[in-house]
Amino acid sequence: MQTPWEDRYAFRTKRMGSSVIRELLKFTQQPDIISFAGGLPAPDVFPLKEFQRACNAVLQEQGAQALQYSTTEGHPPLREMIARHTARYAIEVSPDNILITSGSQQALDFIGRLFINRGDRILVESPTYLGALQAWNAYGAEYVSVPIDEHGMITDELEKALRSGVKFIYVLPNFQNPTGSTLSLERRHKLIELADRYGVPIVEDDPYGQLRYEGQHLRPIIALDSEFHKRNGDTYSGNVIYLSTYSKLLAPGLRLGWVIAPQEVIRKLVMAKQAADLHTATFNQVVAHEIGKDGFIDQHVKTIRSTYKERRDIMLETMAELFPSEVSWTHPEGGMFLWGILPGDMDAAEVLKIAIERKVAFVPGFAFHANGGGNNTMRINFSFSNPETTREGISRLGLVLKEQISKK
C-alpha cells in the first residue's frame, strides 16, 4: 500500500538501500549466534582505563572548550598530531591538509557530494567496500569494476577500465575490506602511473594500514604519488585523497576519521561538512588528542596487533582443519577479514540461511560487488571473537559447508 510519503521523496532515494551487513547484524545479535559478519573491533582491546583517565583530564582541564562548538576543520592539536604521525609513514602534510570527520564513512559521503554527478563512473575494485557503494549510490554513481587477487587490484586490467572515462579511482590498498588482500608495491606504482597518464584522481581508503601482522609495511599510495610527481614540502598538493580513522585504533564509538587532501579540496570538503553537521564532536576530538599526545596509541596498536594476529591464526588453522577441500580462502597479512570462495555453483546467501539455523553467521560476498557477481563468496571477520568462540563458530560453519557441498 502506497503511503502519503511515497511521492514526496527525492529521486535520489530510489538508489538508496539498507546495508546488507547492518541488516544482518540486527538479525545476528541473538546471544547464541556466533557472528563473523560484522566488521567489529574486539571490545576487549578497547583502552577503557585510558579513556577514563583522558575524559577526566579533559573535563578538569579543558571542560569549557571541550563542550563548546569548534572549528569545522577539526581540533587544531588533533590535526597537528595526525600530521606528525603520518609523517612517520612518509606522508608529508600540514594540518591545513587535514579535515576531521565523523568517521571515514562521513568522508566517503562528502567525496560523493563533492565529485559525483548522476551517471558519473567510479572505478572500484571488485569486490570493494560496501559502505562506499552505499554512500555514492545516492548521488547516482555508476561503477567500473577491476578484479582483484591476493596482490590487490589487477593493474594489468586497469588501463582498459580507465579508457571508459572515470571520475576517480577508489582503492583500499591495505588488508582490503572485504577480501583482506594487500595491493603490492609494484601495483601501487602502476596505479599511480596510469592515474597520472589518464588524469584521474585516486581516493585511498586506509582504515587498517597499521594492523599488519606479518610482512613488510608498504608505503601509502599518497606518499608514492608525492614521490612520483617529485613534490616536496609539508603542504600536500598531489593526486590522492587519503582517508583513515581511529575506529580501528581506539574505538569505533568515537566516530573520528580524517581526510588528507590538497588544500583546495579540503576547503570544498569543509563547506560540505558545514552543511552537514558544523563539525565533528569537540569532546571526542579533545579526548582522542589527550589519549594520543604522549604516544599511547603507538603502544596500544602493538596490543591490537598481537590480539588480532592470534585470532587470525586460530581461524586459519581451524578452517584448514575443518573446512571442506572444495572451499578456498585468503591469507591476509593484517586487517580484520578474510575471504572465502565456495564452489562456483554454490550460493553463499543460501548457505547463510542454513548457517544461521546452526547459530553461526557471515556476510555473503555478493553485496561487495558493484556490478553483480560473487554469489559463491563470503566475508568472514576474525577480529571480534575470542579463540574459543572462533573455533566453535568455524566448526559449525565447516559442518554446514560439508553438508551443502555433499548435496551438489
N, C-alpha and C positions, 0 to 999 in steps of 0.2 A: 504494500500500500504506500502510495506516494504521500510524503508529509508536506506541510506548507513550506518547509525549508528547502526542498529539493531544487526549486527554480531560483533560489537566491545565492547558491554557492558560486564562487568564481569558477571559470572554465578550468583553471589550473588544478582545481581539486580533483578533477577526473583522473589525473595521473598520480594522485596520492594514494598510498595504501599503507596498511599497518605492516610493521616489520614482522617477518616470519619468526625471527628469533624472539622478539618481545612477546608476541602472542604465545609462542611455545613456552617461554619462561613462566608465564602465568599458569599454564597447564601443569608444569613440572615442579611447582612449588610444594607439592604434597611431600611431607617429610619422608615417606617411604620410597620415593623415587630418587634414584641416583642419577643426577643430571650432569652430563658432559656437554650440555647445549649452550650454556651462557659463556660470554667472554669475560668471566668474572675473576678478578684477582682473589687470592686467598685471604680471607679476613684475618686469619691467624698471623699474617705478616704485617698487618696494619700497625703502625707505631703509636699505639694508644697512649702510652706514657709520655711520649714526646709531644703528641698533640695536646695532652692535658697541660703539660708544662708551658707550651707555646701559647695556648689560649689564655692561661692565667697571666703570663708575662705581657701579652698584648693588651689585655683588659686593664692591667695595673699601670702599664707604662704608656700605652698609646690608645686607650679606650675611646676617647672622643674622636680621634682621627679614624680609627678602625671601624667605627659605627656610622661614619658620615659618608655622604656622596664622595665619589672620587673622579679622577680623570678617565675619559673613555679609553685612552691608550693603555691604562693599567698603572698599578702602583709603581712609581719610579724605582724604588730599591729592588723590587722583584724583577723588573725588566733588566736592571743593571746586573743582577745576579745571574739571570739567564744568559745574558751576553757574555759574561765571564766564563760561565760553564761551557757554553757552546764553542768558545774559542779553543778549548782543550780538544775538541773534535774537528778542529781546522775550519770552523765556521766563524769567520771574522766579521762581526756586525757591531753596530752601535745600538743602544736602547731605542733609538728612533726607527730602527728596522723591525721593532717588535711590538706586536699588539697582543694583549692578554684577552683570551676569550673564555666563555663559559663552556669549557671542554672543547676538544677538537671537532666535535660534531657541529658546534655553532660555527666554527671556522669553515667547515665544508659548506654549510648553508650560505654563509656570506660570499664565498667564492662563486657559488651558483648565482646568487643575486647580482654579483658584480660583473660576471663574464658571460652568462648563458642567456642567449635569446632562444625563443622557441624554434626547435629544429636544428640548433647547433649540434655538431657532432663532437663527442668527447671520447678520446682514446683511453681505453681501460684494459687492464689485464683480465684474462678470463680463466678462472674466476677472479672476482675482486670483492672489495669490502662492501657489504650490503648497505651500510649506513650512508655511503657516498651516493649510491644509486637512489636511495630514498630521498636524500637531500636535493638531488638535481632533477629528479623526475618532475617535481612540482614546477620547475622552470622550463619544462618542455624539452629537456635534453634527449638527444639520440646518441647511440653508443657504437663505436667501432672497437671490436674486441681483438686483442692479440693474445694467443695462448701462452701459458707458462709451463715450465717444467721445474725440476728440482733446483735449477740455477736461475729461476725467476723468469721474467718476460723474455720470450724468444725473439731477440732483436733482429734475427735474420728475416723475420716476418713483419718487422716494424715499418720499413720504408713503404711497402705496398699500402699499409694502413694509412700512413701519413699522406699519401697521394690523394686520398679521398677528401682531404680538407677537414682538419680537426681544429677545434678551438684551443684545446690544451691536452696534455698527456697527464693522466693520473696514475701514480705508481706507489706501491708500498714496498720499498726495497729490502727491508729487514724483517725476516720471520713473518712473512705476509699473512694477514688475515683474509682468507681462511686457510691457506694451504701450509703455512709455516715455511715456505721456500724463501731463499735469500738471493737477491739479484747479484750475480758475480761481478767482480771488478771489471773484467773485460766488457761485459754487457753494460755496465754503468757508463763506461767511456763511449761505447757505441750509441747508447741512448742520447747522451749529451751531444755527440757529433751530429746525429740525424736531426735532433730537435733544433739545433742551430742552423743546419742546412735548410730546413723547411720553415724556419721562423716560427716555431711552435713552443710556447712556454711549457714548463713541467711543474706539476703540483706533487711534491714529495711528502707523503704522509708517513711519519716515523714515530708511532707510539711505543714501539717495542725495542728500539735500537740499543738501549742499554741492557737489555735482558738477553745477553749472549752467554751460553753455557759451554761452548766449545768452539774451536777455530779462531781465526784472527778477525779483529774488528776491521770492517771495511769503511772507508771514508764516505760520508754522506754525499749524495748527488749534488747538493748545493755547494759543497766545498770543491768538488771536482769541476763543477761548472765555472767557479771563480778562476780556478787554475787554467781551464780551457780558454777562457777569454782574457787571461792574464790581467785580471783585476786585482788590485791590491788596496790596502787601506782598511779602515774599520767601518766603512759605510757600504753596505752591500747594494749592488745595483745590477745583479745578474738576471738570468732567465728562469730562476726557480723560485717558487713559493713553497716554503718549508713549514710543516705542521708538526707539533709534538704536544705532549700532555703530561700532567702529574698524576693522571688516573692510575697508571701502572706503577709509578714510583712511590707515591704517598697513599692516596685513596681516591677512588672514583667519585665519592660523595662530595669532594671539594668542588668538582666541576671547574677545574682550572686547566686550560690549554693555552697554547700560544702560536702565533703566526710570525714567521720571519720572511720578510719580502723587501723589495726596493721601497724607498720611502714614498714614492708616488702611489704605489699600490697600497701601502699602509694608510695613507691619507684617505683613499677611497673606502677601504675597509672600516676605518673609523666612522665615516659617515653612515655606513650600513649599520654599525653597532649602535650609534647614537639613536637611530630609528628603532632598533630592536629592544635594547634594554639599558641604554645610557652607559653602563659599564658593568663589568664583572664584579661580583660581590666583594666589597672592600675588605671585610673582615677575613674572608677566605684567603685573599691575596696577602694580607699582612701576616696572617698565621703561617702561610707557606714560606714566606720570606724569613720569619722568625725561626722556623724549623731548619731551613736550609742554609742560613747565612754563615754558619760556622762549620760547614762540611758534613753535617749529619747525613744528608741524602746519599753522599758517596759511600758511607759505611753501610747505610741501610740497604742500598742496592745489592751489596755483597750477600746480605741475608736473603734477599729475594731470589737472587741467582742460585744460591745453594739449595733453597727450598724447592724452587721450580725445576731445577735440574734433577733432583731426586725424584720428583713426581713424574717428570717426563720419562726418565729412565725406567721407572717401575711400570709405567703404562706401556712403553715399547716392549719391555721384556714380557709382560703379561700377554700382550697382543701376539707376539711371536710364538708364545706357548699355546694360546687358546683359540686364536682366530683360524678359520679355515685357510688352506693354502691358496684358494682362488681369490682371496682378498689381499690387496697390497696397500701400503701407506707410506707417507713421507717420514723422513727422519729430520725434524727441524733442529737447527743448531741453537735455537733460542726461542723467545716468544712464549706463546700460550696455547698454540693449536697445532694439531696435525690433521692430515687429510687422508681419509680412507677411500679406496677405489674398489667398488664391487664389480662382479662380472657385468659385462655390458648390457645384458638383458634384464638386469635387476633394477628395481625402482626403490631408492632409499626411503622415499616418503612412505611407501607401503611397508617396508621393513620397520620404520619408526612406529607404526601403529602396533605392530606385534611387540616391539621392544618396550613400549610404554606399558603394555599389559604385563610385561615381565619386570616392570619397575626400573627401567633404565632408559635414558634419553640422549639424543644427539641432534644435530641440525642437518637436515637433508641439503645436499650441495647445490641443488638446482637454483636456490634462492640467490646464490652469489654470481650467477651467470647473467650478464646484462642482456644478452640476445638469445637466451634459451640454452638448453643442454645441461649436462652434468647430472642427469637423473640418477645415475649409478654412483654418486659420490656423497661423502658425508664429512662434516666438520666435527672434530672431537676436541674438547678443551681438557687440558691436563693440569692447569694451574690451581683449580679450585678445590678439588677433592684430595683428602689425605691418602697416604699409601694404602691403608686397609680398605677404604671405600673404593679407591681406584681398582684394586684387584677384584673386589666383588662385582663392581659395575662392568668391568671388561669381561669377567667370567660370564655374567648374564648375557651381555651383548654377543659374545662368542657363540654361546649356545643358540641364540636366535639366528645368527648368520648361518651356522651349520645346518640348522633345520630348514631355513628358507632355500639355501643352495641345494640341499638334497632333494627338494621338491621340483627342481628345474629339470 
